Amino acid sequence: MSDKAVPARICVIDDDFMHNSTLCQFLLYHGYEPLPFDSASAFLAQFKSLGACDLVISDINMPGISGLDLCKAIRAMQLEPRLPIILLTGSGPGVSRALGIDTGADEYIEKPFPPDQLLAKVRSLLKIRTDDAKKAGELTQARRFISPNVANMLSAQDNQALLTPHRSEVTVLFVDLRRFTTFSSRVEPEEVLEVLGRYYTIVGNAAIKHQGTLGFLAGDGIMVFFNDPEPVPNHKQAALRMAIEAREALINERRRWNERNYDLDFGIGIAEGFATIGGVGFEQFSQYTVIGPVTNLASRLCYASTQGQILISQRFHSRLEADFCKTESIGELTLKGIDGPITVYNVLALN
């Protein structure tokens, strides 16, 4: 009998009624749940409504859609975890086997075959599928702890190459809450977590939408940078679009804070320039983040902003496309850690 507490569901596709029925009885005897289909078209028509299918066993030579075409159709769905497919044929070895493997079949069995041979392949493929599903679940859980675009890059290429520190031109955005320390000392922890959760969601969703990389979440402070690990055309404009969208949502959220007598506000600062980017930390833990003067400038501009302002430097302003946004001059500000006063602008809206 199968070791699975819940029987694996195996779809059997064969236009030969006797062979289909015999195979289903064999699978049922060994603890599986067989679902018979007399054609590939019937299977495809019902596939989405099946609820679950753990493995497909299909004949190759059938009227209409062949087993090879069925295999191509299943692989085109890009199912995760991968749906294993066993192709059966009575036409003998050679070209059919090569075509079967080429179209994405996991196993190819020639009729007639020893029942134990099929059973061994079924057990092997189901175990692989279970392991893949477990790994996919673990990966999905792990991906929640890093920026989505970094997670996608790590899953698609050698992570060591991505994490190696490198130089790149980036736009860095900081946003944080005003008077958060006082607020968090006066209300219950559950209320603090609720405020942070909604705040993180607003800023995080705007960052992802505009291809930003989440550098870190530290209390009420959030850093987002653009143009790494994936290039973002016009990354300065992308950062401003994200900032405007986040500000509008946070203004609405501020009304909610006021209704609850939460003395909170927010500010945003944006800067651009070259920085060092990569994995920072040690063997057991690291973050993909950005280091350099541009980070410090964006942080200081954020600290200087009040009442939902989006502050940028004159340098940043001068590098934007003409008439990209409406701004107002704040004048010269002396920012901690920045040499000399700099002219600062508040971004009012996009044109």
C-alpha positions as a Python dict, from the first residue, in 0.01 Angstrom:
ca = {
    (1, 'M'): (0, 0, 0),
    (2, 'S'): (104, 361, -47),
    (3, 'D'): (276, 537, 242),
    (4, 'K'): (70, 855, 180),
    (5, 'A'): (-204, 924, 437),
    (6, 'V'): (-407, 1091, 162),
    (7, 'P'): (-403, 879, -156),
    (8, 'A'): (-219, 1037, -444),
    (9, 'R'): (-453, 1121, -732),
    (10, 'I'): (-331, 972, -1060),
    (11, 'C'): (-496, 1062, -1389),
    (12, 'V'): (-499, 775, -1638),
    (13, 'I'): (-552, 873, -2002),
    (14, 'D'): (-604, 594, -2257),
    (15, 'D'): (-865, 544, -2529),
    (16, 'D'): (-843, 164, -2483),
    (17, 'F'): (-1120, 95, -2229),
    (18, 'M'): (-984, -242, -2113),
    (19, 'H'): (-629, -115, -2065),
    (20, 'N'): (-752, 199, -1890),
    (21, 'S'): (-976, 1, -1656),
    (22, 'T'): (-707, -257, -1574),
    (23, 'L'): (-451, 13, -1498),
    (24, 'C'): (-694, 199, -1272),
    (25, 'Q'): (-774, -120, -1080),
    (26, 'F'): (-402, -186, -1037),
    (27, 'L'): (-341, 166, -899),
    (28, 'L'): (-644, 145, -671),
    (29, 'Y'): (-518, -185, -529),
    (30, 'H'): (-188, -20, -438),
    (31, 'G'): (-352, 264, -249),
    (32, 'Y'): (-379, 538, -509),
    (33, 'E'): (-683, 727, -636),
    (34, 'P'): (-706, 676, -1014),
    (35, 'L'): (-911, 906, -1236),
    (36, 'P'): (-979, 759, -1583),
    (37, 'F'): (-1006, 966, -1902),
    (38, 'D'): (-1071, 823, -2249),
    (39, 'S'): (-894, 1107, -2431),
    (40, 'A'): (-643, 1385, -2380),
    (41, 'S'): (-904, 1644, -2474),
    (42, 'A'): (-1136, 1517, -2199),
    (43, 'F'): (-855, 1543, -1946),
    (44, 'L'): (-759, 1898, -2051),
    (45, 'A'): (-1122, 2011, -2044),
    (46, 'Q'): (-1159, 1899, -1682),
    (47, 'F'): (-807, 1968, -1558),
    (48, 'K'): (-877, 2302, -1388),
    (49, 'S'): (-1180, 2162, -1207),
    (50, 'L'): (-1005, 1847, -1084),
    (51, 'G'): (-887, 2011, -764),
    (52, 'A'): (-570, 1803, -753),
    (53, 'C'): (-367, 1579, -977),
    (54, 'D'): (-41, 1432, -852),
    (55, 'L'): (68, 1233, -1158),
    (56, 'V'): (-41, 1166, -1517),
    (57, 'I'): (-15, 832, -1697),
    (58, 'S'): (-101, 866, -2065),
    (59, 'D'): (-94, 652, -2374),
    (60, 'I'): (87, 815, -2668),
    (61, 'N'): (-117, 693, -2965),
    (62, 'M'): (-473, 822, -2923),
    (63, 'P'): (-726, 979, -3161),
    (64, 'G'): (-726, 1358, -3157),
    (65, 'I'): (-467, 1493, -2914),
    (66, 'S'): (-178, 1249, -2879),
    (67, 'G'): (9, 1179, -2558),
    (68, 'L'): (302, 1381, -2690),
    (69, 'D'): (82, 1685, -2756),
    (70, 'L'): (-77, 1641, -2415),
    (71, 'C'): (267, 1644, -2256),
    (72, 'K'): (350, 1970, -2435),
    (73, 'A'): (21, 2124, -2319),
    (74, 'I'): (86, 2031, -1956),
    (75, 'R'): (441, 2164, -1964),
    (76, 'A'): (318, 2491, -2120),
    (77, 'M'): (109, 2545, -1803),
    (78, 'Q'): (436, 2576, -1603),
    (79, 'L'): (281, 2408, -1301),
    (80, 'E'): (455, 2431, -964),
    (81, 'P'): (542, 2186, -829),
    (82, 'R'): (608, 2005, -1157),
    (83, 'L'): (338, 1755, -1252),
    (84, 'P'): (509, 1420, -1334),
    (85, 'I'): (408, 1246, -1656),
    (86, 'I'): (452, 882, -1760),
    (87, 'L'): (399, 804, -2128),
    (88, 'L'): (299, 456, -2241),
    (89, 'T'): (337, 319, -2593),
    (90, 'G'): (315, -6, -2783),
    (91, 'S'): (509, 120, -3084),
    (92, 'G'): (851, 6, -2964),
    (93, 'P'): (1171, 194, -2886),
    (94, 'G'): (1333, 463, -3097),
    (95, 'V'): (1190, 788, -3219),
    (96, 'S'): (885, 783, -2991),
    (97, 'R'): (1100, 759, -2680),
    (98, 'A'): (1315, 1052, -2790),
    (99, 'L'): (1006, 1259, -2868),
    (100, 'G'): (848, 1168, -2537),
    (101, 'I'): (1145, 1286, -2334),
    (102, 'D'): (1184, 1593, -2556),
    (103, 'T'): (824, 1701, -2491),
    (104, 'G'): (877, 1688, -2115),
    (105, 'A'): (779, 1338, -2010),
    (106, 'D'): (944, 1213, -1692),
    (107, 'E'): (924, 843, -1778),
    (108, 'Y'): (858, 639, -2092),
    (109, 'I'): (736, 279, -2070),
    (110, 'E'): (682, 36, -2359),
    (111, 'K'): (385, -200, -2360),
    (112, 'P'): (365, -467, -2242),
    (113, 'F'): (544, -387, -1917),
    (114, 'P'): (585, -563, -1582),
    (115, 'P'): (342, -412, -1328),
    (116, 'D'): (624, -375, -1074),
    (117, 'Q'): (814, -159, -1320),
    (118, 'L'): (525, 87, -1346),
    (119, 'L'): (467, 82, -970),
    (120, 'A'): (833, 161, -900),
    (121, 'K'): (827, 458, -1138),
    (122, 'V'): (500, 586, -991),
    (123, 'R'): (641, 573, -638),
    (124, 'S'): (965, 739, -744),
    (125, 'L'): (796, 1027, -927),
    (126, 'L'): (547, 1089, -647),
    (127, 'K'): (830, 1107, -395),
    (128, 'I'): (1013, 1360, -614),
    (129, 'R'): (693, 1566, -644),
    (130, 'T'): (643, 1561, -267),
    (131, 'D'): (1002, 1672, -210),
    (132, 'D'): (966, 1947, -472),
    (133, 'A'): (645, 2070, -310),
    (134, 'K'): (816, 2082, 28),
    (135, 'K'): (1111, 2274, -112),
    (136, 'A'): (878, 2514, -294),
    (137, 'G'): (694, 2579, 32),
    (138, 'E'): (1018, 2642, 217),
    (139, 'L'): (1135, 2874, -61),
    (140, 'T'): (806, 3066, -56),
    (141, 'Q'): (839, 3108, 320),
    (142, 'A'): (1202, 3220, 289),
    (143, 'R'): (1119, 3465, 10),
    (144, 'R'): (904, 3660, 256),
    (145, 'F'): (1219, 3770, 434),
    (146, 'I'): (1392, 3932, 136),
    (147, 'S'): (1288, 4180, -130),
    (148, 'P'): (1079, 4004, -399),
    (149, 'N'): (1300, 4114, -688),
    (150, 'V'): (1612, 3991, -506),
    (151, 'A'): (1435, 3659, -438),
    (152, 'N'): (1353, 3623, -807),
    (153, 'M'): (1712, 3692, -906),
    (154, 'L'): (1848, 3446, -650),
    (155, 'S'): (1620, 3170, -777),
    (156, 'A'): (1723, 3234, -1138),
    (157, 'Q'): (2101, 3259, -1113),
    (158, 'D'): (2406, 3191, -902),
    (159, 'N'): (2337, 3374, -579),
    (160, 'Q'): (2702, 3423, -498),
    (161, 'A'): (2748, 3635, -810),
    (162, 'L'): (2451, 3852, -712),
    (163, 'L'): (2556, 3893, -349),
    (164, 'T'): (2914, 3993, -427),
    (165, 'P'): (2954, 4367, -349),
    (166, 'H'): (2953, 4580, -663),
    (167, 'R'): (2921, 4945, -768),
    (168, 'S'): (2608, 5076, -931),
    (169, 'E'): (2421, 5400, -984),
    (170, 'V'): (2104, 5390, -777),
    (171, 'T'): (1825, 5607, -644),
    (172, 'V'): (1767, 5564, -271),
    (173, 'L'): (1442, 5647, -94),
    (174, 'F'): (1391, 5671, 282),
    (175, 'V'): (1057, 5702, 458),
    (176, 'D'): (992, 5704, 830),
    (177, 'L'): (727, 5800, 1082),
    (178, 'R'): (742, 6112, 1294),
    (179, 'R'): (711, 6088, 1674),
    (180, 'F'): (694, 5710, 1652),
    (181, 'T'): (910, 5650, 1961),
    (182, 'T'): (675, 5855, 2179),
    (183, 'F'): (372, 5690, 2022),
    (184, 'S'): (504, 5338, 2079),
    (185, 'S'): (568, 5413, 2448),
    (186, 'R'): (211, 5529, 2506),
    (187, 'V'): (-4, 5266, 2337),
    (188, 'E'): (-39, 4891, 2359),
    (189, 'P'): (208, 4676, 2159),
    (190, 'E'): (-79, 4533, 1954),
    (191, 'E'): (-170, 4883, 1836),
    (192, 'V'): (193, 4954, 1745),
    (193, 'L'): (209, 4634, 1540),
    (194, 'E'): (-117, 4718, 1364),
    (195, 'V'): (12, 5064, 1267),
    (196, 'L'): (344, 4922, 1147),
    (197, 'G'): (174, 4645, 953),
    (198, 'R'): (-45, 4885, 757),
    (199, 'Y'): (247, 5125, 707),
    (200, 'Y'): (478, 4851, 580),
    (201, 'T'): (206, 4725, 345),
    (202, 'I'): (148, 5069, 193),
    (203, 'V'): (515, 5146, 135),
    (204, 'G'): (608, 4790, 39),
    (205, 'N'): (334, 4754, -222),
    (206, 'A'): (428, 5089, -379),
    (207, 'A'): (796, 4984, -388),
    (208, 'I'): (722, 4650, -556),
    (209, 'K'): (488, 4811, -808),
    (210, 'H'): (760, 5054, -920),
    (211, 'Q'): (1045, 4796, -923),
    (212, 'G'): (1207, 4914, -601),
    (213, 'T'): (1427, 4689, -388),
    (214, 'L'): (1344, 4682, -17),
    (215, 'G'): (1674, 4746, 157),
    (216, 'F'): (1552, 4715, 514),
    (217, 'L'): (1264, 4761, 755),
    (218, 'A'): (1391, 4897, 1085),
    (219, 'G'): (1115, 4996, 1324),
    (220, 'D'): (943, 5289, 1155),
    (221, 'G'): (1222, 5339, 898),
    (222, 'I'): (1212, 5190, 550),
    (223, 'M'): (1479, 5212, 280),
    (224, 'V'): (1407, 5136, -84),
    (225, 'F'): (1655, 5158, -370),
    (226, 'F'): (1615, 5145, -747),
    (227, 'N'): (1823, 5016, -1040),
    (228, 'D'): (1967, 4710, -866),
    (229, 'P'): (1970, 4409, -877),
    (230, 'E'): (1766, 4464, -1193),
    (231, 'P'): (1817, 4775, -1407),
    (232, 'V'): (1528, 5021, -1389),
    (233, 'P'): (1508, 5268, -1679),
    (234, 'N'): (1465, 5623, -1547),
    (235, 'H'): (1507, 5502, -1190),
    (236, 'K'): (1489, 5856, -1049),
    (237, 'Q'): (1143, 5899, -1197),
    (238, 'A'): (1042, 5551, -1078),
    (239, 'A'): (1139, 5647, -722),
    (240, 'L'): (934, 5967, -743),
    (241, 'R'): (631, 5779, -875),
    (242, 'M'): (662, 5536, -586),
    (243, 'A'): (700, 5824, -337),
    (244, 'I'): (392, 6006, -466),
    (245, 'E'): (183, 5689, -455),
    (246, 'A'): (301, 5603, -104),
    (247, 'R'): (242, 5960, 16),
    (248, 'E'): (-117, 5963, -109),
    (249, 'A'): (-189, 5635, 68),
    (250, 'L'): (-15, 5748, 388),
    (251, 'I'): (-214, 6074, 389),
    (252, 'N'): (-529, 5862, 394),
    (253, 'E'): (-375, 5650, 667),
    (254, 'R'): (-292, 5968, 864),
    (255, 'R'): (-664, 6044, 882),
    (256, 'R'): (-708, 5707, 1049),
    (257, 'W'): (-428, 5793, 1294),
    (258, 'N'): (-594, 6124, 1378),
    (259, 'E'): (-929, 5953, 1442),
    (260, 'R'): (-753, 5734, 1700),
    (261, 'N'): (-559, 6025, 1848),
    (262, 'Y'): (-230, 5883, 1729),
    (263, 'D'): (19, 6170, 1708),
    (264, 'L'): (196, 6041, 1398),
    (265, 'D'): (317, 6182, 1068),
    (266, 'F'): (572, 6082, 806),
    (267, 'G'): (845, 6215, 579),
    (268, 'I'): (1025, 6099, 265),
    (269, 'G'): (1372, 6174, 128),
    (270, 'I'): (1521, 6073, -209),
    (271, 'A'): (1878, 6093, -345),
    (272, 'E'): (2071, 5939, -634),
    (273, 'G'): (2431, 5849, -702),
    (274, 'F'): (2682, 5565, -709),
    (275, 'A'): (2692, 5322, -419),
    (276, 'T'): (2822, 4980, -317),
    (277, 'I'): (2554, 4712, -322),
    (278, 'G'): (2553, 4347, -222),
    (279, 'G'): (2515, 4102, 63),
    (280, 'V'): (2618, 4253, 396),
    (281, 'G'): (2639, 4037, 707),
    (282, 'F'): (2800, 3707, 803),
    (283, 'E'): (2768, 3341, 711),
    (284, 'Q'): (2444, 3274, 901),
    (285, 'F'): (2268, 3601, 816),
    (286, 'S'): (2304, 3877, 561),
    (287, 'Q'): (2102, 4151, 393),
    (288, 'Y'): (2108, 4270, 35),
    (289, 'T'): (2153, 4641, 82),
    (290, 'V'): (2321, 4960, -40),
    (291, 'I'): (2605, 5154, 125),
    (292, 'G'): (2746, 5497, 37),
    (293, 'P'): (2700, 5875, 65),
    (294, 'V'): (2380, 5858, -140),
    (295, 'T'): (2223, 5652, 139),
    (296, 'N'): (2322, 5906, 402),
    (297, 'L'): (2187, 6196, 196),
    (298, 'A'): (1850, 6028, 137),
    (299, 'S'): (1828, 5949, 509),
    (300, 'R'): (1905, 6309, 609),
    (301, 'L'): (1655, 6449, 361),
    (302, 'C'): (1394, 6215, 504),
    (303, 'Y'): (1479, 6329, 857),
    (304, 'A'): (1438, 6696, 751),
    (305, 'S'): (1100, 6644, 583),
    (306, 'T'): (778, 6726, 769),
    (307, 'Q'): (406, 6672, 717),
    (308, 'G'): (443, 6426, 435),
    (309, 'Q'): (700, 6619, 233),
    (310, 'I'): (910, 6445, -34),
    (311, 'L'): (1247, 6618, -24),
    (312, 'I'): (1510, 6602, -300),
    (313, 'S'): (1838, 6786, -351),
    (314, 'Q'): (1908, 7044, -621),
    (315, 'R'): (2138, 6789, -788),
    (316, 'F'): (1856, 6535, -803),
    (317, 'H'): (1614, 6802, -926),
    (318, 'S'): (1848, 6910, -1206),
    (319, 'R'): (1881, 6552, -1337),
    (320, 'L'): (1509, 6498, -1382),
    (321, 'E'): (1342, 6532, -1718),
    (322, 'A'): (1210, 6883, -1779),
    (323, 'D'): (864, 6938, -1629),
    (324, 'F'): (853, 6585, -1488),
    (325, 'C'): (717, 6707, -1156),
    (326, 'K'): (600, 7019, -973),
    (327, 'T'): (827, 7129, -688),
    (328, 'E'): (874, 7411, -442),
    (329, 'S'): (1207, 7532, -310),
    (330, 'I'): (1264, 7480, 61),
    (331, 'G'): (1585, 7683, 46),
    (332, 'E'): (1922, 7582, 183),
    (333, 'L'): (1938, 7326, 461),
    (334, 'T'): (2232, 7212, 670),
    (335, 'L'): (2204, 6836, 708),
    (336, 'K'): (2395, 6629, 962),
    (337, 'G'): (2686, 6445, 803),
    (338, 'I'): (2660, 6643, 477),
    (339, 'D'): (2933, 6896, 393),
    (340, 'G'): (2792, 7248, 364),
    (341, 'P'): (2431, 7357, 313),
    (342, 'I'): (2241, 7220, 13),
    (343, 'T'): (1941, 7354, -175),
    (344, 'V'): (1638, 7134, -121),
    (345, 'Y'): (1308, 7098, -305),
    (346, 'N'): (976, 6953, -197),
    (347, 'V'): (800, 6746, -464),
    (348, 'L'): (436, 6851, -485),
    (349, 'A'): (303, 6637, -771),
    (350, 'L'): (385, 6472, -1100),
    (351, 'N'): (305, 6665, -1418),
}
